[in-house]
Amino acid sequence: MLLRASGHDVRTAHDGLSAVETAIAYRPNVVLLDIGLPGLNGYEVAKRLRQNPNLKNTVLIALTGYGQDTDRQASQQAGFDHHLVKPARFDQLKKIRATVQEGLKV
């Protein structure tokens, strides 16, 4: 809701397979993805998105309740660029957005 209010075009999927399909069709610059999705989990979604050449520059952000070091490592191995623990602060997203707008991946 905050992202829409800030002028961003937002698409929503409620399960892993729909998330993959939506990202392939939409080709977003950034994907915010929960790890605990029904069907395909967020790690599997990230791996599938990373395999698609049209999404190779998409920034993947894990937005999850899982915050242990092992969770962060699993996110990185799956292809996520960032790992934010819920509740994420809006300033964290703004910092990532600024990086994306500069055409960089942190």
N, CA, C and O atoms as a GROMACS GRO file, in nm:
protein
  424
    1MET      N    1   0.082  -0.118   0.000
    1MET     CA    2   0.000   0.000   0.000
    1MET      C    3   0.087   0.126   0.000
    1MET      O    4   0.058   0.221  -0.073
    2LEU      N    5   0.193   0.128   0.081
    2LEU     CA    6   0.284   0.242   0.082
    2LEU      C    7   0.354   0.259  -0.051
    2LEU      O    8   0.378   0.371  -0.095
    3LEU      N    9   0.386   0.149  -0.116
    3LEU     CA   10   0.454   0.157  -0.245
    3LEU      C   11   0.362   0.219  -0.349
    3LEU      O   12   0.405   0.303  -0.428
    4ARG      N   13   0.235   0.177  -0.352
    4ARG     CA   14   0.139   0.237  -0.444
    4ARG      C   15   0.122   0.385  -0.415
    4ARG      O   16   0.121   0.468  -0.507
    5ALA      N   17   0.109   0.419  -0.288
    5ALA     CA   18   0.090   0.559  -0.249
    5ALA      C   19   0.211   0.644  -0.287
    5ALA      O   20   0.200   0.765  -0.303
    6SER      N   21   0.327   0.579  -0.300
    6SER     CA   22   0.449   0.650  -0.340
    6SER      C   23   0.465   0.655  -0.492
    6SER      O   24   0.568   0.702  -0.542
    7GLY      N   25   0.364   0.608  -0.565
    7GLY     CA   26   0.367   0.618  -0.710
    7GLY      C   27   0.422   0.498  -0.784
    7GLY      O   28   0.444   0.505  -0.905
    8HIS      N   29   0.444   0.387  -0.716
    8HIS     CA   30   0.498   0.267  -0.781
    8HIS      C   31   0.385   0.182  -0.837
    8HIS      O   32   0.277   0.175  -0.779
    9ASP      N   33   0.411   0.118  -0.949
    9ASP     CA   34   0.318   0.022  -1.009
    9ASP      C   35   0.338  -0.110  -0.937
    9ASP      O   36   0.447  -0.168  -0.944
   10VAL      N   37   0.237  -0.159  -0.870
   10VAL     CA   38   0.248  -0.277  -0.785
   10VAL      C   39   0.160  -0.388  -0.840
   10VAL      O   40   0.043  -0.366  -0.872
   11ARG      N   41   0.215  -0.507  -0.850
   11ARG     CA   42   0.140  -0.628  -0.885
   11ARG      C   43   0.150  -0.723  -0.766
   11ARG      O   44   0.251  -0.726  -0.698
   12THR      N   45   0.044  -0.799  -0.743
   12THR     CA   46   0.040  -0.888  -0.627
   12THR      C   47   0.011  -1.031  -0.670
   12THR      O   48  -0.071  -1.055  -0.758
   13ALA      N   49   0.078  -1.125  -0.608
   13ALA     CA   50   0.052  -1.268  -0.626
   13ALA      C   51   0.040  -1.329  -0.487
   13ALA      O   52   0.109  -1.288  -0.394
   14HIS      N   53  -0.046  -1.428  -0.474
   14HIS     CA   54  -0.071  -1.486  -0.342
   14HIS      C   55  -0.012  -1.625  -0.322
   14HIS      O   56  -0.031  -1.686  -0.217
   15ASP      N   57   0.059  -1.674  -0.422
   15ASP     CA   58   0.126  -1.802  -0.409
   15ASP      C   59   0.249  -1.800  -0.499
   15ASP      O   60   0.263  -1.713  -0.585
   16GLY      N   61   0.337  -1.897  -0.479
   16GLY     CA   62   0.464  -1.898  -0.550
   16GLY      C   63   0.452  -1.908  -0.700
   16GLY      O   64   0.520  -1.835  -0.772
   17LEU      N   65   0.368  -1.998  -0.750
   17LEU     CA   66   0.354  -2.014  -0.894
   17LEU      C   67   0.299  -1.888  -0.959
   17LEU      O   68   0.346  -1.848  -1.065
   18SER      N   69   0.199  -1.826  -0.896
   18SER     CA   70   0.145  -1.700  -0.948
   18SER      C   71   0.251  -1.591  -0.947
   18SER      O   72   0.253  -1.506  -1.036
   19ALA      N   73   0.337  -1.592  -0.847
   19ALA     CA   74   0.445  -1.492  -0.840
   19ALA      C   75   0.540  -1.507  -0.959
   19ALA      O   76   0.580  -1.408  -1.019
   20VAL      N   77   0.575  -1.631  -0.992
   20VAL     CA   78   0.662  -1.655  -1.107
   20VAL      C   79   0.594  -1.608  -1.235
   20VAL      O   80   0.654  -1.537  -1.315
   21GLU      N   81   0.468  -1.648  -1.254
   21GLU     CA   82   0.394  -1.610  -1.375
   21GLU      C   83   0.380  -1.459  -1.387
   21GLU      O   84   0.397  -1.403  -1.495
   22THR      N   85   0.349  -1.393  -1.276
   22THR     CA   86   0.332  -1.248  -1.278
   22THR      C   87   0.463  -1.178  -1.312
   22THR      O   88   0.464  -1.085  -1.392
   23ALA      N   89   0.572  -1.222  -1.252
   23ALA     CA   90   0.702  -1.159  -1.279
   23ALA      C   91   0.744  -1.180  -1.424
   23ALA      O   92   0.798  -1.088  -1.486
   24ILE      N   93   0.722  -1.297  -1.478
   24ILE     CA   94   0.759  -1.323  -1.618
   24ILE      C   95   0.678  -1.235  -1.712
   24ILE      O   96   0.732  -1.181  -1.808
   25ALA      N   97   0.549  -1.220  -1.685
   25ALA     CA   98   0.463  -1.138  -1.770
   25ALA      C   99   0.491  -0.989  -1.755
   25ALA      O  100   0.486  -0.915  -1.853
   26TYR      N  101   0.519  -0.945  -1.634
   26TYR     CA  102   0.531  -0.803  -1.603
   26TYR      C  103   0.674  -0.749  -1.617
   26TYR      O  104   0.691  -0.632  -1.651
   27ARG      N  105   0.774  -0.830  -1.590
   27ARG     CA  106   0.916  -0.792  -1.594
   27ARG      C  107   0.946  -0.671  -1.504
   27ARG      O  108   0.988  -0.566  -1.553
   28PRO      N  109   0.925  -0.686  -1.376
   28PRO     CA  110   0.946  -0.574  -1.283
   28PRO      C  111   1.094  -0.544  -1.261
   28PRO      O  112   1.181  -0.628  -1.285
   29ASN      N  113   1.120  -0.423  -1.215
   29ASN     CA  114   1.256  -0.385  -1.174
   29ASN      C  115   1.290  -0.444  -1.038
   29ASN      O  116   1.406  -0.478  -1.012
   30VAL      N  117   1.188  -0.457  -0.953
   30VAL     CA  118   1.207  -0.505  -0.816
   30VAL      C  119   1.095  -0.602  -0.782
   30VAL      O  120   0.980  -0.581  -0.819
   31VAL      N  121   1.129  -0.710  -0.711
   31VAL     CA  122   1.029  -0.804  -0.660
   31VAL      C  123   1.049  -0.816  -0.509
   31VAL      O  124   1.157  -0.850  -0.462
   32LEU      N  125   0.942  -0.787  -0.434
   32LEU     CA  126   0.938  -0.812  -0.290
   32LEU      C  127   0.871  -0.947  -0.272
   32LEU      O  128   0.759  -0.967  -0.320
   33LEU      N  129   0.936  -1.038  -0.205
   33LEU     CA  130   0.888  -1.175  -0.204
   33LEU      C  131   0.897  -1.235  -0.064
   33LEU      O  132   1.003  -1.232  -0.001
   34ASP      N  133   0.786  -1.288  -0.016
   34ASP     CA  134   0.786  -1.360   0.111
   34ASP      C  135   0.847  -1.498   0.089
   34ASP      O  136   0.833  -1.556  -0.018
   35ILE      N  137   0.912  -1.551   0.189
   35ILE     CA  138   0.970  -1.685   0.179
   35ILE      C  139   0.862  -1.792   0.200
   35ILE      O  140   0.862  -1.895   0.132
   36GLY      N  141   0.770  -1.767   0.291
   36GLY     CA  142   0.670  -1.867   0.327
   36GLY      C  143   0.546  -1.863   0.240
   36GLY      O  144   0.435  -1.850   0.292
   37LEU      N  145   0.562  -1.874   0.110
   37LEU     CA  146   0.449  -1.875   0.018
   37LEU      C  147   0.390  -2.015   0.004
   37LEU      O  148   0.463  -2.113   0.016
   38PRO      N  149   0.259  -2.024  -0.020
   38PRO     CA  150   0.202  -2.155  -0.049
   38PRO      C  151   0.246  -2.204  -0.187
   38PRO      O  152   0.279  -2.125  -0.275
   39GLY      N  153   0.248  -2.334  -0.203
   39GLY     CA  154   0.294  -2.390  -0.331
   39GLY      C  155   0.446  -2.384  -0.335
   39GLY      O  156   0.513  -2.446  -0.253
   40LEU      N  157   0.499  -2.309  -0.429
   40LEU     CA  158   0.644  -2.286  -0.434
   40LEU      C  159   0.681  -2.188  -0.325
   40LEU      O  160   0.617  -2.084  -0.312
   41ASN      N  161   0.784  -2.218  -0.247
   41ASN     CA  162   0.827  -2.120  -0.146
   41ASN      C  163   0.908  -2.010  -0.214
   41ASN      O  164   0.944  -2.020  -0.331
   42GLY      N  165   0.937  -1.906  -0.139
   42GLY     CA  166   1.008  -1.791  -0.194
   42GLY      C  167   1.146  -1.823  -0.248
   42GLY      O  168   1.190  -1.762  -0.345
   43TYR      N  169   1.215  -1.919  -0.186
   43TYR     CA  170   1.346  -1.958  -0.237
   43TYR      C  171   1.335  -2.017  -0.377
   43TYR      O  172   1.414  -1.984  -0.466
   44GLU      N  173   1.236  -2.104  -0.397
   44GLU     CA  174   1.217  -2.166  -0.528
   44GLU      C  175   1.173  -2.062  -0.631
   44GLU      O  176   1.216  -2.067  -0.746
   45VAL      N  177   1.089  -1.969  -0.590
   45VAL     CA  178   1.047  -1.862  -0.681
   45VAL      C  179   1.170  -1.782  -0.725
   45VAL      O  180   1.187  -1.754  -0.844
   46ALA      N  181   1.254  -1.745  -0.630
   46ALA     CA  182   1.375  -1.668  -0.663
   46ALA      C  183   1.463  -1.744  -0.761
   46ALA      O  184   1.514  -1.686  -0.857
   47LYS      N  185   1.482  -1.872  -0.738
   47LYS     CA  186   1.565  -1.953  -0.828
   47LYS      C  187   1.507  -1.954  -0.969
   47LYS      O  188   1.580  -1.942  -1.067
   48ARG      N  189   1.376  -1.968  -0.979
   48ARG     CA  190   1.312  -1.969  -1.112
   48ARG      C  191   1.323  -1.834  -1.180
   48ARG      O  192   1.347  -1.827  -1.301
   49LEU      N  193   1.307  -1.727  -1.104
   49LEU     CA  194   1.320  -1.594  -1.164
   49LEU      C  195   1.462  -1.570  -1.212
   49LEU      O  196   1.482  -1.510  -1.318
   50ARG      N  197   1.559  -1.617  -1.137
   50ARG     CA  198   1.700  -1.600  -1.176
   50ARG      C  199   1.734  -1.679  -1.303
   50ARG      O  200   1.828  -1.644  -1.374
   51GLN      N  201   1.659  -1.784  -1.331
   51GLN     CA  202   1.684  -1.864  -1.451
   51GLN      C  203   1.628  -1.798  -1.577
   51GLN      O  204   1.664  -1.837  -1.688
   52ASN      N  205   1.541  -1.699  -1.561
   52ASN     CA  206   1.478  -1.633  -1.676
   52ASN      C  207   1.566  -1.517  -1.722
   52ASN      O  208   1.590  -1.424  -1.645
   53PRO      N  209   1.615  -1.520  -1.847
   53PRO     CA  210   1.705  -1.414  -1.894
   53PRO      C  211   1.641  -1.275  -1.894
   53PRO      O  212   1.712  -1.175  -1.884
   54ASN      N  213   1.509  -1.268  -1.907
   54ASN     CA  214   1.441  -1.138  -1.906
   54ASN      C  215   1.435  -1.076  -1.767
   54ASN      O  216   1.402  -0.958  -1.753
   55LEU      N  217   1.467  -1.153  -1.665
   55LEU     CA  218   1.461  -1.104  -1.528
   55LEU      C  219   1.598  -1.099  -1.462
   55LEU      O  220   1.608  -1.086  -1.340
   56LYS      N  221   1.704  -1.110  -1.541
   56LYS     CA  222   1.839  -1.118  -1.483
   56LYS      C  223   1.879  -0.992  -1.407
   56LYS      O  224   1.961  -1.000  -1.315
   57ASN      N  225   1.822  -0.877  -1.442
   57ASN     CA  226   1.856  -0.753  -1.372
   57ASN      C  227   1.753  -0.713  -1.267
   57ASN      O  228   1.766  -0.608  -1.205
   58THR      N  229   1.652  -0.795  -1.248
   58THR     CA  230   1.550  -0.767  -1.148
   58THR      C  231   1.609  -0.782  -1.009
   58THR      O  232   1.676  -0.880  -0.979
   59VAL      N  233   1.584  -0.684  -0.925
   59VAL     CA  234   1.631  -0.689  -0.786
   59VAL      C  235   1.530  -0.770  -0.705
   59VAL      O  236   1.411  -0.736  -0.702
   60LEU      N  237   1.577  -0.874  -0.641
   60LEU     CA  238   1.490  -0.960  -0.559
   60LEU      C  239   1.514  -0.930  -0.412
   60LEU      O  240   1.627  -0.934  -0.362
   61ILE      N  241   1.404  -0.901  -0.342
   61ILE     CA  242   1.410  -0.868  -0.200
   61ILE      C  243   1.326  -0.968  -0.123
   61ILE      O  244   1.205  -0.978  -0.145
   62ALA      N  245   1.389  -1.042  -0.034
   62ALA     CA  246   1.315  -1.131   0.056
   62ALA      C  247   1.259  -1.044   0.168
   62ALA      O  248   1.333  -0.974   0.237
   63LEU      N  249   1.128  -1.048   0.186
   63LEU     CA  250   1.061  -0.976   0.293
   63LEU      C  251   0.992  -1.083   0.376
   63LEU      O  252   0.887  -1.135   0.339
   64THR      N  253   1.052  -1.116   0.491
   64THR     CA  254   1.014  -1.239   0.560
   64THR      C  255   1.026  -1.226   0.711
   64THR      O  256   1.090  -1.135   0.763
   65GLY      N  257   0.964  -1.318   0.779
   65GLY     CA  258   0.978  -1.327   0.924
   65GLY      C  259   1.099  -1.408   0.965
   65GLY      O  260   1.132  -1.415   1.084
   66TYR      N  261   1.167  -1.469   0.868
   66TYR     CA  262   1.284  -1.552   0.896
   66TYR      C  263   1.409  -1.465   0.896
   66TYR      O  264   1.448  -1.412   0.791
   67GLY      N  265   1.473  -1.449   1.011
   67GLY     CA  266   1.584  -1.356   1.020
   67GLY      C  267   1.715  -1.412   1.074
   67GLY      O  268   1.807  -1.335   1.103
   68GLN      N  269   1.725  -1.543   1.088
   68GLN     CA  270   1.850  -1.603   1.136
   68GLN      C  271   1.957  -1.597   1.028
   68GLN      O  272   1.926  -1.579   0.910
   69ASP      N  273   2.082  -1.613   1.068
   69ASP     CA  274   2.192  -1.613   0.970
   69ASP      C  275   2.172  -1.720   0.863
   69ASP      O  276   2.201  -1.698   0.746
   70THR      N  277   2.123  -1.837   0.904
   70THR     CA  278   2.100  -1.944   0.806
   70THR      C  279   1.992  -1.905   0.705
   70THR      O  280   1.998  -1.944   0.589
   71ASP      N  281   1.892  -1.828   0.750
   71ASP     CA  282   1.787  -1.780   0.660
   71ASP      C  283   1.844  -1.681   0.558
   71ASP      O  284   1.810  -1.686   0.440
   72ARG      N  285   1.930  -1.593   0.604
   72ARG     CA  286   1.992  -1.495   0.515
   72ARG      C  287   2.083  -1.565   0.413
   72ARG      O  288   2.087  -1.526   0.296
   73GLN      N  289   2.154  -1.666   0.458
   73GLN     CA  290   2.239  -1.743   0.366
   73GLN      C  291   2.155  -1.815   0.262
   73GLN      O  292   2.191  -1.819   0.144
   74ALA      N  293   2.043  -1.872   0.304
   74ALA     CA  294   1.955  -1.942   0.210
   74ALA      C  295   1.897  -1.844   0.108
   74ALA      O  296   1.882  -1.878  -0.009
   75SER      N  297   1.865  -1.723   0.152
   75SER     CA  298   1.816  -1.620   0.060
   75SER      C  299   1.921  -1.586  -0.044
   75SER      O  300   1.892  -1.579  -0.164
   76GLN      N  301   2.042  -1.566   0.001
   76GLN     CA  302   2.151  -1.533  -0.090
   76GLN      C  303   2.174  -1.646  -0.190
   76GLN      O  304   2.192  -1.621  -0.309
   77GLN      N  305   2.174  -1.769  -0.143
   77GLN     CA  306   2.196  -1.885  -0.231
   77GLN      C  307   2.084  -1.900  -0.333
   77GLN      O  308   2.107  -1.949  -0.443
   78ALA      N  309   1.963  -1.859  -0.297
   78ALA     CA  310   1.849  -1.869  -0.389
   78ALA      C  311   1.852  -1.759  -0.495
   78ALA      O  312   1.784  -1.769  -0.597
   79GLY      N  313   1.931  -1.654  -0.471
   79GLY     CA  314   1.942  -1.547  -0.570
   79GLY      C  315   1.886  -1.413  -0.527
   79GLY      O  316   1.879  -1.321  -0.608
   80PHE      N  317   1.847  -1.402  -0.400
   80PHE     CA  318   1.798  -1.272  -0.352
   80PHE      C  319   1.913  -1.173  -0.341
   80PHE      O  320   2.026  -1.210  -0.309
   81ASP      N  321   1.882  -1.047  -0.369
   81ASP     CA  322   1.980  -0.940  -0.354
   81ASP      C  323   1.978  -0.880  -0.214
   81ASP      O  324   2.080  -0.831  -0.165
   82HIS      N  325   1.862  -0.885  -0.150
   82HIS     CA  326   1.843  -0.826  -0.017
   82HIS      C  327   1.754  -0.918   0.066
   82HIS      O  328   1.672  -0.993   0.012
   83HIS      N  329   1.771  -0.911   0.198
   83HIS     CA  330   1.692  -0.991   0.291
   83HIS      C  331   1.644  -0.896   0.401
   83HIS      O  332   1.724  -0.852   0.484
   84LEU      N  333   1.515  -0.866   0.402
   84LEU     CA  334   1.458  -0.778   0.504
   84LEU      C  335   1.366  -0.860   0.593
   84LEU      O  336   1.286  -0.941   0.546
   85VAL      N  337   1.377  -0.837   0.724
   85VAL     CA  338   1.294  -0.908   0.820
   85VAL      C  339   1.173  -0.822   0.854
   85VAL      O  340   1.185  -0.702   0.878
   86LYS      N  341   1.056  -0.887   0.854
   86LYS     CA  342   0.931  -0.817   0.887
   86LYS      C  343   0.932  -0.776   1.034
   86LYS      O  344   0.984  -0.851   1.117
   87PRO      N  345   0.878  -0.664   1.066
   87PRO     CA  346   0.829  -0.564   0.973
   87PRO      C  347   0.946  -0.482   0.919
   87PRO      O  348   1.025  -0.427   0.996
   88ALA      N  349   0.955  -0.473   0.788
   88ALA     CA  350   1.062  -0.393   0.727
   88ALA      C  351   1.029  -0.245   0.745
   88ALA      O  352   0.913  -0.204   0.745
   89ARG      N  353   1.133  -0.168   0.760
   89ARG     CA  354   1.115  -0.024   0.772
   89ARG      C  355   1.112   0.038   0.633
   89ARG      O  356   1.184  -0.005   0.543
   90PHE      N  357   1.028   0.139   0.616
   90PHE     CA  358   1.014   0.204   0.486
   90PHE      C  359   1.146   0.266   0.441
   90PHE      O  360   1.175   0.272   0.322
   91ASP      N  361   1.228   0.313   0.537
   91ASP     CA  362   1.357   0.372   0.499
   91ASP      C  363   1.450   0.266   0.438
   91ASP      O  364   1.533   0.300   0.353
   92GLN      N  365   1.436   0.140   0.478
   92GLN     CA  366   1.516   0.034   0.416
   92GLN      C  367   1.477   0.018   0.269
   92GLN      O  368   1.563   0.005   0.182
   93LEU      N  369   1.347   0.020   0.242
   93LEU     CA  370   1.300   0.008   0.104
   93LEU      C  371   1.339   0.130   0.021
   93LEU      O  372   1.374   0.118  -0.096
   94LYS      N  373   1.334   0.247   0.082
   94LYS     CA  374   1.374   0.369   0.010
   94LYS      C  375   1.522   0.364  -0.028
   94LYS      O  376   1.559   0.409  -0.136
   95LYS      N  377   1.604   0.311   0.060
   95LYS     CA  378   1.747   0.300   0.030
   95LYS      C  379   1.771   0.205  -0.087
   95LYS      O  380   1.851   0.234  -0.176
   96ILE      N  381   1.702   0.093  -0.086
   96ILE     CA  382   1.713  -0.002  -0.197
   96ILE      C  383   1.661   0.062  -0.325
   96ILE      O  384   1.722   0.048  -0.430
   97ARG      N  385   1.550   0.133  -0.316
   97ARG     CA  386   1.493   0.201  -0.434
   97ARG      C  387   1.593   0.299  -0.493
   97ARG      O  388   1.609   0.304  -0.615
   98ALA      N  389   1.660   0.375  -0.410
   98ALA     CA  390   1.759   0.471  -0.459
   98ALA      C  391   1.871   0.399  -0.533
   98ALA      O  392   1.918   0.446  -0.636
   99THR      N  393   1.912   0.286  -0.481
   99THR     CA  394   2.016   0.207  -0.546
   99THR      C  395   1.968   0.156  -0.682
   99THR      O  396   2.042   0.160  -0.780
  100VAL      N  397   1.844   0.108  -0.687
  100VAL     CA  398   1.787   0.057  -0.812
  100VAL      C  399   1.779   0.170  -0.914
  100VAL      O  400   1.811   0.150  -1.031
  101GLN      N  401   1.737   0.287  -0.870
  101GLN     CA  402   1.725   0.400  -0.962
  101GLN      C  403   1.860   0.442  -1.018
  101GLN      O  404   1.867   0.497  -1.128
  102GLU      N  405   1.965   0.416  -0.946
  102GLU     CA  406   2.100   0.446  -0.995
  102GLU      C  407   2.150   0.335  -1.088
  102GLU      O  408   2.259   0.346  -1.145
  103GLY      N  409   2.071   0.229  -1.102
  103GLY     CA  410   2.109   0.119  -1.189
  103GLY      C  411   2.209   0.024  -1.128
  103GLY      O  412   2.278  -0.050  -1.198
  104LEU      N  413   2.217   0.024  -0.994
  104LEU     CA  414   2.313  -0.061  -0.924
  104LEU      C  415   2.240  -0.164  -0.841
  104LEU      O  416   2.123  -0.146  -0.806
  105LYS      N  417   2.308  -0.272  -0.810
  105LYS     CA  418   2.261  -0.370  -0.713
  105LYS      C  419   2.358  -0.367  -0.596
  105LYS      O  420   2.478  -0.382  -0.614
  106VAL      N  421   2.305  -0.348  -0.478
  106VAL     CA  422   2.390  -0.348  -0.358
  106VAL      C  423   2.412  -0.490  -0.315
  106VAL      O  424   2.481  -0.514  -0.216
   0.00000   0.00000   0.00000
